[in-house]
């Protein structure tokens, strides 16, 4: 690959054949050389999971000037690790994950394979971004979203990001009214296990449930920004220390 252009490592959690990945790749190729390393199957909800109990495999699917594409048998984080440790001939300048089919707002960042990959990228000291579109349709329209992806990526390229910090970007469907820097909304997934019985009278379970937003009308949160048809941009740190609690615990006696 040419060395006078930035090298951008691209992955996702919807799998190598997801439309969002190809749309993101198209945008990134405007800014530099691109290597895609993405899971061979859908890996949504894998968060920061890594593969330890079996070997990983990576197969090159395509190569041309300024572009290489691999599918990997592992998780999104495995894909990033494979890039840094085996498949790349030089250190990438950026890691970009997505475009996810569906939002990754509020505490979904904890479960998201899209954001797991972005966090892995910033752990390697590389500016990293996770992009999501609020549309779960496999054939979602990314036309408007791609413009905002380009604008945000360009801003990161110009300004950089602090060490061990990445961006969680969510883009609303339809007309977009701008970009809002914000924090993640407080909320949780209220989960239920739906019990079913197979033809052999064996019980099995499907994870179901819904999201509960604890501050639905609070400005300054990612979910409020999206309801206002704005792109939400949340800086995410891999340091999960709760400093307020740490300060209060100084008075504890053990």
Buried (B, 14 or more C-beta within 10 A) or exposed (E): BEEEBBBBBBBBBBBBBBBBBBBBBEBBBEBBBBBBBBBBEBBBEBBBBBBEEEEBEBEEBEEEEBBBBBBBBBBBBBBBBBBBEEBBEEEBBBBBBBBBBBBBBBBBBBBBBBBBBBBBBBBBEBBBBBBBBBBEEEEBEBEBBBEBBBEBBEBBBEEEBEEBBBBBBBBBBEEBEEBBEBBBBBBEBEEEEEEEEEEEEEEEEEEEEEBEBEBEEBEEBBBBBBBEEBBBBBBBEBEEEEEEEEEEEEEEEE
